[in-house]
Amino acid sequence: MEIDNPYLLLTPGPLSTTPSVKRTMLRDWCTWDDDYNVIVQRIRHKLESLASTEGDYTSVLMQGSGTFSVESVIGSVIPPEGALAVIANGAYGKRISEIAKYLNISHYELSLSETEKPSVKKFEALLNRYKNITHVAMVHCETTTGMLNDIRPLAEVAKRHGKKVIVDAMSSFGGIPMDMREWQIDFLISSANKCIQGVPGFGFVIADRRELENCEGYARSLSLDLYSQWQTMEEKAGKWRFTSPTHVVRAFAKALEELEEEGGVQQRHKRYRKNQKSLVAGMSTLGFEPLLPKTTHSPVITAFRYPEAQEFTFEEFYQRLKEKGFVIYPGKVSDAPTFRIGTIGDVFPEDIDRLLEAVRQSMYWENEAKASLKN
């Protein structure tokens, strides 16, 4: 069966998936059937093994986008008398604070600029000031800019102060090596349509089993009750409480198989890094300046500043690239005009080479400037 893909998605998810992942969605599944629930259980066990080679970890799948899973954790693991500290240096850190506000959870935000690396010193000062903090939340890969935050030293400080650690690894899990036990993470959150290269429809939470067992009765939502969702999956061998996205789950199972076939997270990370380094080198040659210094880049997505030419508009640039078979992302930085290009998904260095040629051909403002000089 031919699958028509008019363009390559160069975004942080949804992203381009393999034809084989797409084809698995052609079969219908019953949520009550044992065959389907066996697949769910297999997914859960694989996620747990990816998260850490040691320790007692468990996993929960949750319907909806990645933000649904973030909200399920924030709304389900913090007790009524608890308080949350949020480290925010981008839109997705700030979204965690917004979730806490909606749920009437006491919270304190370490608010940083979008190009600022989280400071251990500032974070510890926050914990020393607000003794009622029980949980800490932070984003690993902040796709607002593409910054990769250094989680480990921040988690070490949190643990030294006796706090539980929540990490939004939405755009990094499965594509960047990490270990929950070594990094001292209690709750890790990601989504099907990111580095594992599935399609949108559900997120997942990997948790220290003992910590999740202590969360019964904390949930502030029926459908996003993380503990109840987990308890049902545990007691009914992979059954979801409410209708699950069966086609998406099956596609994710196939994507996990393909991750193993590629050589696991280490090899996928190697490919993503090569994609991103080739992108930055090529775009720099064409006159596009990355927003961040190289030392803070993730291999997931890169923000580029607009060129100085007055004729440049993102909308026209976007359309020209789309016509050539590539879809990129608008910027999300509040104090600098940027656009973003993702380097994850079913994307390889030769695709980046093709993109760079398409960018060169789409630089209409340079052609116009040269034409005006001739005249």
FIBA-415207 format. One record per residue (C-alpha): x, y, z; residue in one letter. Coordinates in pm, 1 decimal, padded with zeros to 6 digits. Example, Ala and Ser with C-alpha at 12.3 -4.5 7.8 and 13.67 -1.06 7.14 Angstrom:
BEGIN
<xx: 01230.0&yy: -00450.0&zz: 00780.0&resn: A>
<xx: 01367.0&yy: -00106.0&zz: 00714.0&resn: S>
END
This chain:
BEGIN
<xx: 00000.0&yy: 00000.0&zz: 00000.0&resn: M>
<xx: 00137.8&yy: 00339.4&zz: -00103.1&resn: E>
<xx: 00145.1&yy: 00607.6&zz: 00166.5&resn: I>
<xx: 00141.6&yy: 00963.2&zz: 00039.4&resn: D>
<xx: 00359.4&yy: 01198.4&zz: 00245.6&resn: N>
<xx: 00363.8&yy: 01539.0&zz: 00074.6&resn: P>
<xx: 00624.1&yy: 01675.0&zz: 00316.8&resn: Y>
<xx: 00870.4&yy: 01583.9&zz: 00589.2&resn: L>
<xx: 00776.0&yy: 01711.4&zz: 00934.9&resn: L>
<xx: 01074.1&yy: 01888.1&zz: 01090.9&resn: L>
<xx: 00906.0&yy: 01959.9&zz: 01423.2&resn: T>
<xx: 00943.3&yy: 01834.2&zz: 01782.6&resn: P>
<xx: 00629.8&yy: 01619.1&zz: 01743.0&resn: G>
<xx: 00404.8&yy: 01523.0&zz: 01581.3&resn: P>
<xx: 00686.8&yy: 01409.5&zz: 01359.0&resn: L>
<xx: 00749.8&yy: 01201.9&zz: 01050.1&resn: S>
<xx: 00695.1&yy: 00832.1&zz: 01117.5&resn: T>
<xx: 00795.0&yy: 00523.2&zz: 00923.4&resn: T>
<xx: 00554.1&yy: 00363.2&zz: 00673.8&resn: P>
<xx: 00548.6&yy: 00049.5&zz: 00889.9&resn: S>
<xx: 00429.1&yy: 00246.6&zz: 01193.7&resn: V>
<xx: 00152.6&yy: 00399.0&zz: 00983.7&resn: K>
<xx: 00046.9&yy: 00063.9&zz: 00842.3&resn: R>
<xx: -00010.0&yy: -00087.6&zz: 01187.8&resn: T>
<xx: -00305.0&yy: 00150.0&zz: 01231.6&resn: M>
<xx: -00501.2&yy: -00015.5&zz: 00949.7&resn: L>
<xx: -00633.7&yy: -00287.5&zz: 01180.8&resn: R>
<xx: -00912.7&yy: -00230.2&zz: 01434.9&resn: D>
<xx: -00871.0&yy: -00345.9&zz: 01795.7&resn: W>
<xx: -01110.9&yy: -00410.0&zz: 02081.2&resn: C>
<xx: -01017.8&yy: -00249.4&zz: 02410.8&resn: T>
<xx: -01149.9&yy: -00548.6&zz: 02605.7&resn: W>
<xx: -00966.9&yy: -00812.5&zz: 02404.0&resn: D>
<xx: -00675.1&yy: -00995.2&zz: 02563.8&resn: D>
<xx: -00466.7&yy: -00961.6&zz: 02246.8&resn: D>
<xx: -00482.2&yy: -00584.2&zz: 02273.9&resn: Y>
<xx: -00418.1&yy: -00569.8&zz: 02647.9&resn: N>
<xx: -00112.8&yy: -00792.8&zz: 02606.1&resn: V>
<xx: 00025.1&yy: -00523.8&zz: 02373.6&resn: I>
<xx: -00042.8&yy: -00257.4&zz: 02637.4&resn: V>
<xx: 00140.8&yy: -00457.5&zz: 02902.3&resn: Q>
<xx: 00433.4&yy: -00515.2&zz: 02670.3&resn: R>
<xx: 00456.0&yy: -00140.6&zz: 02607.6&resn: I>
<xx: 00453.5&yy: -00068.0&zz: 02979.3&resn: R>
<xx: 00734.5&yy: -00312.5&zz: 03051.8&resn: H>
<xx: 00946.9&yy: -00176.8&zz: 02767.4&resn: K>
<xx: 00903.0&yy: 00180.3&zz: 02889.2&resn: L>
<xx: 01009.9&yy: 00079.3&zz: 03237.9&resn: E>
<xx: 01321.1&yy: -00091.9&zz: 03104.9&resn: S>
<xx: 01406.9&yy: 00214.8&zz: 02895.4&resn: L>
<xx: 01372.5&yy: 00439.1&zz: 03200.5&resn: A>
<xx: 01620.1&yy: 00253.1&zz: 03420.6&resn: S>
<xx: 01804.9&yy: -00074.8&zz: 03443.9&resn: T>
<xx: 01766.9&yy: -00075.7&zz: 03821.5&resn: E>
<xx: 01495.2&yy: 00014.6&zz: 04069.9&resn: G>
<xx: 01125.9&yy: -00060.9&zz: 04102.3&resn: D>
<xx: 00954.4&yy: 00150.7&zz: 03838.9&resn: Y>
<xx: 00607.9&yy: 00124.7&zz: 03692.7&resn: T>
<xx: 00430.0&yy: 00302.2&zz: 03407.8&resn: S>
<xx: 00088.7&yy: 00443.8&zz: 03323.5&resn: V>
<xx: -00048.5&yy: 00530.1&zz: 02980.3&resn: L>
<xx: -00282.8&yy: 00830.1&zz: 02966.6&resn: M>
<xx: -00515.7&yy: 00939.2&zz: 02684.7&resn: Q>
<xx: -00459.3&yy: 01277.9&zz: 02520.2&resn: G>
<xx: -00162.6&yy: 01495.5&zz: 02433.4&resn: S>
<xx: 00152.6&yy: 01516.1&zz: 02640.3&resn: G>
<xx: 00012.1&yy: 01807.0&zz: 02837.4&resn: T>
<xx: -00271.3&yy: 01580.3&zz: 02956.3&resn: F>
<xx: -00010.0&yy: 01352.6&zz: 03113.2&resn: S>
<xx: 00174.0&yy: 01647.1&zz: 03268.9&resn: V>
<xx: -00153.1&yy: 01765.8&zz: 03420.1&resn: E>
<xx: -00235.5&yy: 01415.2&zz: 03541.1&resn: S>
<xx: 00092.3&yy: 01406.3&zz: 03735.7&resn: V>
<xx: 00067.7&yy: 01758.6&zz: 03878.6&resn: I>
<xx: -00295.2&yy: 01700.8&zz: 03974.8&resn: G>
<xx: -00248.0&yy: 01349.2&zz: 04115.7&resn: S>
<xx: 00079.4&yy: 01323.6&zz: 04305.9&resn: V>
<xx: 00084.3&yy: 01641.0&zz: 04516.1&resn: I>
<xx: -00112.2&yy: 01607.8&zz: 04841.0&resn: P>
<xx: -00368.0&yy: 01875.5&zz: 04940.2&resn: P>
<xx: -00121.6&yy: 02032.5&zz: 05183.0&resn: E>
<xx: 00170.4&yy: 02005.7&zz: 04938.8&resn: G>
<xx: 00336.4&yy: 02274.0&zz: 04729.1&resn: A>
<xx: 00520.0&yy: 02271.2&zz: 04398.1&resn: L>
<xx: 00838.4&yy: 02445.3&zz: 04285.2&resn: A>
<xx: 00861.9&yy: 02493.3&zz: 03908.1&resn: V>
<xx: 01185.1&yy: 02567.1&zz: 03723.8&resn: I>
<xx: 01077.0&yy: 02755.4&zz: 03411.8&resn: A>
<xx: 01302.9&yy: 02880.5&zz: 03133.6&resn: N>
<xx: 01053.0&yy: 02843.8&zz: 02852.4&resn: G>
<xx: 00689.9&yy: 02802.5&zz: 02755.1&resn: A>
<xx: 00658.6&yy: 02444.6&zz: 02876.8&resn: Y>
<xx: 00798.0&yy: 02512.2&zz: 03222.0&resn: G>
<xx: 00555.2&yy: 02801.2&zz: 03250.4&resn: K>
<xx: 00274.1&yy: 02571.0&zz: 03139.2&resn: R>
<xx: 00339.1&yy: 02354.9&zz: 03446.5&resn: I>
<xx: 00289.5&yy: 02664.1&zz: 03663.9&resn: S>
<xx: -00030.7&yy: 02739.6&zz: 03474.7&resn: E>
<xx: -00157.6&yy: 02387.0&zz: 03542.8&resn: I>
<xx: -00083.6&yy: 02428.8&zz: 03913.8&resn: A>
<xx: -00270.6&yy: 02760.4&zz: 03913.1&resn: K>
<xx: -00577.9&yy: 02605.7&zz: 03748.5&resn: Y>
<xx: -00575.8&yy: 02321.6&zz: 04002.4&resn: L>
<xx: -00531.8&yy: 02558.3&zz: 04299.1&resn: N>
<xx: -00204.5&yy: 02395.7&zz: 04398.6&resn: I>
<xx: 00036.4&yy: 02613.6&zz: 04594.2&resn: S>
<xx: 00335.7&yy: 02674.1&zz: 04370.8&resn: H>
<xx: 00648.4&yy: 02886.0&zz: 04337.7&resn: Y>
<xx: 00818.1&yy: 02952.1&zz: 04006.6&resn: E>
<xx: 01186.4&yy: 03001.6&zz: 03947.3&resn: L>
<xx: 01129.0&yy: 03217.0&zz: 03641.5&resn: S>
<xx: 01424.4&yy: 03248.3&zz: 03406.4&resn: L>
<xx: 01473.1&yy: 03396.3&zz: 03062.6&resn: S>
<xx: 01420.2&yy: 03163.9&zz: 02769.2&resn: E>
<xx: 01792.2&yy: 03157.5&zz: 02691.9&resn: T>
<xx: 01907.5&yy: 03117.4&zz: 03053.4&resn: E>
<xx: 02028.0&yy: 02786.6&zz: 03192.9&resn: K>
<xx: 01868.5&yy: 02693.9&zz: 03528.8&resn: P>
<xx: 02088.6&yy: 02796.4&zz: 03818.4&resn: S>
<xx: 02148.3&yy: 02549.7&zz: 04102.3&resn: V>
<xx: 02220.8&yy: 02841.6&zz: 04333.2&resn: K>
<xx: 01893.5&yy: 03022.0&zz: 04254.3&resn: K>
<xx: 01700.8&yy: 02696.7&zz: 04280.9&resn: F>
<xx: 01843.2&yy: 02613.8&zz: 04621.9&resn: E>
<xx: 01762.7&yy: 02965.6&zz: 04741.0&resn: A>
<xx: 01399.5&yy: 02907.5&zz: 04638.8&resn: L>
<xx: 01385.4&yy: 02582.1&zz: 04836.8&resn: L>
<xx: 01540.6&yy: 02748.6&zz: 05140.2&resn: N>
<xx: 01288.4&yy: 03030.5&zz: 05125.1&resn: R>
<xx: 00971.8&yy: 02821.3&zz: 05088.8&resn: Y>
<xx: 00989.2&yy: 02532.3&zz: 05332.9&resn: K>
<xx: 00640.2&yy: 02403.6&zz: 05243.1&resn: N>
<xx: 00754.9&yy: 02285.2&zz: 04898.2&resn: I>
<xx: 00707.7&yy: 01909.3&zz: 04863.7&resn: T>
<xx: 00758.4&yy: 01856.5&zz: 04489.8&resn: H>
<xx: 00979.4&yy: 02002.8&zz: 04218.2&resn: V>
<xx: 00897.6&yy: 02006.2&zz: 03844.8&resn: A>
<xx: 01125.9&yy: 02087.6&zz: 03554.3&resn: M>
<xx: 01151.5&yy: 02037.5&zz: 03177.6&resn: V>
<xx: 01440.3&yy: 01837.7&zz: 03035.5&resn: H>
<xx: 01433.8&yy: 01959.1&zz: 02673.8&resn: C>
<xx: 01269.3&yy: 02300.0&zz: 02652.7&resn: E>
<xx: 01153.5&yy: 02308.6&zz: 02292.1&resn: T>
<xx: 01070.2&yy: 02678.8&zz: 02312.6&resn: T>
<xx: 01435.7&yy: 02730.4&zz: 02222.7&resn: T>
<xx: 01576.4&yy: 02378.4&zz: 02190.6&resn: G>
<xx: 01770.0&yy: 02411.0&zz: 02516.3&resn: M>
<xx: 01868.8&yy: 02092.2&zz: 02695.0&resn: L>
<xx: 01847.9&yy: 02159.1&zz: 03068.2&resn: N>
<xx: 02095.2&yy: 01983.0&zz: 03296.1&resn: D>
<xx: 01854.5&yy: 01792.4&zz: 03518.7&resn: I>
<xx: 02090.1&yy: 01592.3&zz: 03738.4&resn: R>
<xx: 02240.1&yy: 01868.7&zz: 03959.1&resn: P>
<xx: 01896.2&yy: 02023.1&zz: 04008.9&resn: L>
<xx: 01749.8&yy: 01686.6&zz: 04111.0&resn: A>
<xx: 02040.0&yy: 01633.7&zz: 04350.7&resn: E>
<xx: 01958.0&yy: 01961.2&zz: 04524.7&resn: V>
<xx: 01588.6&yy: 01871.3&zz: 04539.3&resn: A>
<xx: 01664.3&yy: 01533.5&zz: 04695.4&resn: K>
<xx: 01902.2&yy: 01686.9&zz: 04946.7&resn: R>
<xx: 01607.7&yy: 01898.7&zz: 05059.3&resn: H>
<xx: 01375.5&yy: 01596.0&zz: 05071.5&resn: G>
<xx: 01159.9&yy: 01688.0&zz: 04767.5&resn: K>
<xx: 00996.4&yy: 01464.0&zz: 04508.6&resn: K>
<xx: 01120.3&yy: 01521.1&zz: 04152.9&resn: V>
<xx: 00892.1&yy: 01548.2&zz: 03846.9&resn: I>
<xx: 01056.2&yy: 01574.2&zz: 03504.7&resn: V>
<xx: 00881.7&yy: 01665.7&zz: 03181.1&resn: D>
<xx: 01091.9&yy: 01458.6&zz: 02938.8&resn: A>
<xx: 00834.1&yy: 01503.1&zz: 02666.7&resn: M>
<xx: 01075.2&yy: 01571.0&zz: 02382.5&resn: S>
<xx: 01377.8&yy: 01379.8&zz: 02507.8&resn: S>
<xx: 01277.4&yy: 01037.7&zz: 02641.5&resn: F>
<xx: 01370.2&yy: 00767.3&zz: 02393.1&resn: G>
<xx: 01606.7&yy: 00995.8&zz: 02204.3&resn: G>
<xx: 01850.9&yy: 01108.0&zz: 02474.1&resn: I>
<xx: 02009.2&yy: 00857.8&zz: 02716.3&resn: P>
<xx: 01885.0&yy: 00896.5&zz: 03074.5&resn: M>
<xx: 01838.5&yy: 00684.5&zz: 03384.0&resn: D>
<xx: 01564.8&yy: 00764.7&zz: 03635.3&resn: M>
<xx: 01748.6&yy: 00606.7&zz: 03927.3&resn: R>
<xx: 02080.1&yy: 00778.9&zz: 03855.3&resn: E>
<xx: 01907.6&yy: 01111.5&zz: 03790.7&resn: W>
<xx: 01687.7&yy: 01068.6&zz: 04103.4&resn: Q>
<xx: 01360.3&yy: 01123.5&zz: 03918.3&resn: I>
<xx: 01036.4&yy: 01011.8&zz: 04086.9&resn: D>
<xx: 00794.4&yy: 01085.8&zz: 03800.2&resn: F>
<xx: 00897.5&yy: 01111.1&zz: 03433.4&resn: L>
<xx: 00650.2&yy: 01219.7&zz: 03164.7&resn: I>
<xx: 00664.8&yy: 01178.5&zz: 02787.8&resn: S>
<xx: 00441.1&yy: 01124.9&zz: 02486.3&resn: S>
<xx: 00385.5&yy: 00872.6&zz: 02208.3&resn: A>
<xx: 00461.7&yy: 01116.4&zz: 01926.4&resn: N>
<xx: 00810.0&yy: 01224.1&zz: 02025.2&resn: K>
<xx: 01146.9&yy: 01045.1&zz: 02019.8&resn: C>
<xx: 01000.6&yy: 00694.4&zz: 02021.7&resn: I>
<xx: 00845.5&yy: 00801.2&zz: 01689.1&resn: Q>
<xx: 00483.4&yy: 00699.7&zz: 01735.9&resn: G>
<xx: 00177.7&yy: 00907.6&zz: 01648.6&resn: V>
<xx: -00024.6&yy: 01149.9&zz: 01867.4&resn: P>
<xx: -00296.6&yy: 01019.3&zz: 02097.2&resn: G>
<xx: -00154.2&yy: 00934.9&zz: 02438.3&resn: F>
<xx: 00120.6&yy: 01019.6&zz: 02682.2&resn: G>
<xx: 00280.4&yy: 00811.8&zz: 02952.2&resn: F>
<xx: 00421.1&yy: 00844.3&zz: 03300.9&resn: V>
<xx: 00700.6&yy: 00632.1&zz: 03443.9&resn: I>
<xx: 00709.5&yy: 00643.9&zz: 03821.5&resn: A>
<xx: 00884.7&yy: 00509.0&zz: 04125.8&resn: D>
<xx: 00633.7&yy: 00246.0&zz: 04227.7&resn: R>
<xx: 00643.1&yy: 00334.5&zz: 04598.2&resn: R>
<xx: 00581.5&yy: 00701.6&zz: 04525.6&resn: E>
<xx: 00285.4&yy: 00628.6&zz: 04299.6&resn: L>
<xx: 00134.9&yy: 00388.7&zz: 04552.8&resn: E>
<xx: 00126.6&yy: 00676.2&zz: 04803.0&resn: N>
<xx: -00084.6&yy: 00899.6&zz: 04576.6&resn: C>
<xx: -00425.1&yy: 00737.8&zz: 04622.5&resn: E>
<xx: -00696.7&yy: 00997.7&zz: 04674.9&resn: G>
<xx: -00488.8&yy: 01301.5&zz: 04572.5&resn: Y>
<xx: -00632.1&yy: 01343.6&zz: 04221.1&resn: A>
<xx: -00814.2&yy: 01664.7&zz: 04137.6&resn: R>
<xx: -00971.7&yy: 01518.6&zz: 03822.2&resn: S>
<xx: -01167.4&yy: 01206.1&zz: 03737.6&resn: L>
<xx: -01031.1&yy: 01139.5&zz: 03387.8&resn: S>
<xx: -00675.4&yy: 01246.9&zz: 03474.2&resn: L>
<xx: -00651.3&yy: 01048.0&zz: 03798.1&resn: D>
<xx: -00307.8&yy: 00895.8&zz: 03755.0&resn: L>
<xx: -00334.6&yy: 00657.7&zz: 04049.0&resn: Y>
<xx: -00670.9&yy: 00515.4&zz: 03939.0&resn: S>
<xx: -00549.8&yy: 00475.5&zz: 03580.8&resn: Q>
<xx: -00243.4&yy: 00288.5&zz: 03705.4&resn: W>
<xx: -00441.8&yy: 00073.0&zz: 03948.3&resn: Q>
<xx: -00677.7&yy: -00037.4&zz: 03669.3&resn: T>
<xx: -00388.8&yy: -00125.3&zz: 03440.1&resn: M>
<xx: -00222.5&yy: -00320.1&zz: 03720.4&resn: E>
<xx: -00528.7&yy: -00511.0&zz: 03833.7&resn: E>
<xx: -00679.7&yy: -00573.6&zz: 03489.0&resn: K>
<xx: -00361.4&yy: -00659.0&zz: 03298.6&resn: A>
<xx: -00338.9&yy: -00356.9&zz: 03069.7&resn: G>
<xx: -00702.2&yy: -00241.4&zz: 03065.9&resn: K>
<xx: -00757.6&yy: 00135.0&zz: 03045.2&resn: W>
<xx: -01032.1&yy: 00291.2&zz: 03258.5&resn: R>
<xx: -01191.2&yy: 00467.9&zz: 02962.2&resn: F>
<xx: -01174.3&yy: 00414.5&zz: 02584.8&resn: T>
<xx: -00812.0&yy: 00396.4&zz: 02477.0&resn: S>
<xx: -00664.1&yy: 00513.0&zz: 02143.1&resn: P>
<xx: -00622.2&yy: 00157.9&zz: 02014.2&resn: T>
<xx: -00472.1&yy: 00238.6&zz: 01674.6&resn: H>
<xx: -00221.9&yy: 00479.0&zz: 01830.1&resn: V>
<xx: -00123.3&yy: 00222.3&zz: 02093.1&resn: V>
<xx: -00055.6&yy: -00038.2&zz: 01826.5&resn: R>
<xx: 00151.4&yy: 00210.7&zz: 01627.1&resn: A>
<xx: 00351.9&yy: 00290.4&zz: 01939.9&resn: F>
<xx: 00422.7&yy: -00078.5&zz: 01998.7&resn: A>
<xx: 00563.6&yy: -00096.8&zz: 01646.3&resn: K>
<xx: 00766.8&yy: 00220.7&zz: 01705.7&resn: A>
<xx: 00921.4&yy: 00062.4&zz: 02017.3&resn: L>
<xx: 01021.1&yy: -00239.6&zz: 01808.9&resn: E>
<xx: 01184.9&yy: -00009.9&zz: 01555.6&resn: E>
<xx: 01372.7&yy: 00172.5&zz: 01831.5&resn: L>
<xx: 01525.1&yy: -00160.9&zz: 01933.0&resn: E>
<xx: 01605.9&yy: -00245.9&zz: 01570.1&resn: E>
<xx: 01790.5&yy: 00084.7&zz: 01531.5&resn: E>
<xx: 02011.9&yy: -00005.5&zz: 01826.4&resn: G>
<xx: 01825.4&yy: 00153.9&zz: 02113.6&resn: G>
<xx: 01837.9&yy: 00501.7&zz: 02260.2&resn: V>
<xx: 02214.3&yy: 00538.3&zz: 02218.8&resn: Q>
<xx: 02202.7&yy: 00487.3&zz: 01842.9&resn: Q>
<xx: 01894.0&yy: 00702.6&zz: 01797.2&resn: R>
<xx: 02059.4&yy: 00977.7&zz: 01996.9&resn: H>
<xx: 02364.3&yy: 00948.4&zz: 01772.0&resn: K>
<xx: 02147.2&yy: 00994.4&zz: 01460.3&resn: R>
<xx: 01958.7&yy: 01288.9&zz: 01607.8&resn: Y>
<xx: 02285.1&yy: 01458.5&zz: 01708.6&resn: R>
<xx: 02427.7&yy: 01414.1&zz: 01361.2&resn: K>
<xx: 02108.4&yy: 01561.1&zz: 01212.9&resn: N>
<xx: 02123.4&yy: 01863.8&zz: 01440.7&resn: Q>
<xx: 02494.0&yy: 01933.0&zz: 01394.6&resn: K>
<xx: 02459.2&yy: 01911.4&zz: 01016.9&resn: S>
<xx: 02160.4&yy: 02144.4&zz: 01031.9&resn: L>
<xx: 02337.2&yy: 02410.8&zz: 01239.2&resn: V>
<xx: 02652.3&yy: 02396.0&zz: 01027.7&resn: A>
<xx: 02456.3&yy: 02421.4&zz: 00703.7&resn: G>
<xx: 02220.8&yy: 02694.8&zz: 00820.6&resn: M>
<xx: 02514.4&yy: 02897.4&zz: 00955.4&resn: S>
<xx: 02679.0&yy: 02877.3&zz: 00612.9&resn: T>
<xx: 02357.1&yy: 03015.1&zz: 00464.0&resn: L>
<xx: 02358.3&yy: 03305.1&zz: 00709.6&resn: G>
<xx: 02112.1&yy: 03184.6&zz: 00975.0&resn: F>
<xx: 02226.1&yy: 03235.9&zz: 01333.8&resn: E>
<xx: 02117.2&yy: 02987.3&zz: 01604.3&resn: P>
<xx: 01951.7&yy: 03150.4&zz: 01904.7&resn: L>
<xx: 02149.3&yy: 02946.5&zz: 02160.9&resn: L>
<xx: 02519.6&yy: 02873.1&zz: 02201.3&resn: P>
<xx: 02621.0&yy: 02524.3&zz: 02087.6&resn: K>
<xx: 02685.1&yy: 02406.5&zz: 02444.6&resn: T>
<xx: 02313.8&yy: 02429.4&zz: 02532.1&resn: T>
<xx: 02168.7&yy: 02280.1&zz: 02212.4&resn: H>
<xx: 01959.7&yy: 01966.3&zz: 02229.9&resn: S>
<xx: 01951.8&yy: 01727.7&zz: 01932.3&resn: P>
<xx: 01573.0&yy: 01770.4&zz: 01917.8&resn: V>
<xx: 01501.5&yy: 02115.4&zz: 01776.0&resn: I>
<xx: 01698.1&yy: 02432.9&zz: 01705.0&resn: T>
<xx: 01578.0&yy: 02793.2&zz: 01708.7&resn: A>
<xx: 01720.7&yy: 03027.7&zz: 01445.7&resn: F>
<xx: 01702.1&yy: 03404.9&zz: 01444.2&resn: R>
<xx: 01533.5&yy: 03576.9&zz: 01152.6&resn: Y>
<xx: 01782.2&yy: 03707.8&zz: 00897.1&resn: P>
<xx: 01827.0&yy: 04083.4&zz: 00909.3&resn: E>
<xx: 01685.4&yy: 04137.9&zz: 00560.1&resn: A>
<xx: 01368.0&yy: 04343.7&zz: 00580.4&resn: Q>
<xx: 01214.7&yy: 04139.4&zz: 00299.8&resn: E>
<xx: 01213.9&yy: 03818.9&zz: 00510.2&resn: F>
<xx: 00881.7&yy: 03696.2&zz: 00644.1&resn: T>
<xx: 00842.4&yy: 03360.6&zz: 00813.7&resn: F>
<xx: 00510.5&yy: 03295.6&zz: 00640.2&resn: E>
<xx: 00658.5&yy: 03320.5&zz: 00291.5&resn: E>
<xx: 00969.7&yy: 03124.4&zz: 00389.0&resn: F>
<xx: 00749.5&yy: 02853.7&zz: 00545.0&resn: Y>
<xx: 00533.7&yy: 02821.1&zz: 00233.5&resn: Q>
<xx: 00833.8&yy: 02799.2&zz: 00002.1&resn: R>
<xx: 00985.7&yy: 02519.8&zz: 00210.5&resn: L>
<xx: 00652.2&yy: 02341.3&zz: 00232.5&resn: K>
<xx: 00623.7&yy: 02346.3&zz: -00146.3&resn: E>
<xx: 00965.2&yy: 02180.6&zz: -00157.6&resn: K>
<xx: 00858.0&yy: 01907.5&zz: 00084.5&resn: G>
<xx: 00953.8&yy: 02036.2&zz: 00430.9&resn: F>
<xx: 00746.0&yy: 02170.6&zz: 00719.4&resn: V>
<xx: 00922.7&yy: 02369.1&zz: 00991.4&resn: I>
<xx: 00800.3&yy: 02539.7&zz: 01310.1&resn: Y>
<xx: 00732.6&yy: 02904.4&zz: 01394.1&resn: P>
<xx: 00921.0&yy: 03057.5&zz: 01684.8&resn: G>
<xx: 00798.1&yy: 03066.7&zz: 02042.6&resn: K>
<xx: 01054.9&yy: 03295.6&zz: 02202.4&resn: V>
<xx: 00898.3&yy: 03609.7&zz: 02345.2&resn: S>
<xx: 01187.5&yy: 03854.7&zz: 02302.1&resn: D>
<xx: 01344.0&yy: 03751.0&zz: 01969.5&resn: A>
<xx: 01197.6&yy: 03674.6&zz: 01624.7&resn: P>
<xx: 01284.0&yy: 03311.0&zz: 01556.8&resn: T>
<xx: 01175.6&yy: 02999.9&zz: 01374.1&resn: F>
<xx: 01255.7&yy: 02641.0&zz: 01469.4&resn: R>
<xx: 01361.7&yy: 02328.2&zz: 01284.5&resn: I>
<xx: 01328.5&yy: 01983.3&zz: 01439.7&resn: G>
<xx: 01576.1&yy: 01701.3&zz: 01380.2&resn: T>
<xx: 01392.6&yy: 01403.3&zz: 01530.4&resn: I>
<xx: 01156.0&yy: 01145.7&zz: 01384.1&resn: G>
<xx: 01215.3&yy: 00937.1&zz: 01073.1&resn: D>
<xx: 01473.2&yy: 01191.6&zz: 00958.2&resn: V>
<xx: 01829.3&yy: 01118.9&zz: 00847.5&resn: F>
<xx: 02138.0&yy: 01324.5&zz: 00754.5&resn: P>
<xx: 02054.6&yy: 01298.6&zz: 00384.9&resn: E>
<xx: 01716.9&yy: 01459.2&zz: 00462.3&resn: D>
<xx: 01897.9&yy: 01748.3&zz: 00630.5&resn: I>
<xx: 02113.8&yy: 01788.8&zz: 00318.0&resn: D>
<xx: 01798.7&yy: 01808.3&zz: 00105.6&resn: R>
<xx: 01646.5&yy: 02060.4&zz: 00345.0&resn: L>
<xx: 01953.7&yy: 02283.1&zz: 00329.6&resn: L>
<xx: 01934.7&yy: 02287.9&zz: -00048.4&resn: E>
<xx: 01564.0&yy: 02376.3&zz: -00024.0&resn: A>
<xx: 01648.3&yy: 02658.6&zz: 00218.6&resn: V>
<xx: 01909.7&yy: 02793.0&zz: -00022.1&resn: R>
<xx: 01658.3&yy: 02789.2&zz: -00306.6&resn: Q>
<xx: 01397.1&yy: 02958.8&zz: -00085.8&resn: S>
<xx: 01611.9&yy: 03257.5&zz: 00010.3&resn: M>
<xx: 01405.3&yy: 03496.9&zz: -00201.0&resn: Y>
<xx: 01520.0&yy: 03805.6&zz: -00006.5&resn: W>
<xx: 01880.8&yy: 03751.5&zz: -00117.0&resn: E>
<xx: 01772.5&yy: 03712.5&zz: -00479.3&resn: N>
<xx: 01571.2&yy: 04033.7&zz: -00454.4&resn: E>
<xx: 01864.3&yy: 04216.9&zz: -00296.9&resn: A>
<xx: 02098.8&yy: 04099.3&zz: -00574.2&resn: K>
<xx: 01848.2&yy: 04200.8&zz: -00838.7&resn: A>
<xx: 01814.7&yy: 04549.8&zz: -00693.8&resn: S>
<xx: 02192.9&yy: 04591.7&zz: -00694.2&resn: L>
<xx: 02209.1&yy: 04500.2&zz: -01061.5&resn: K>
<xx: 01944.5&yy: 04759.1&zz: -01139.8&resn: N>
END
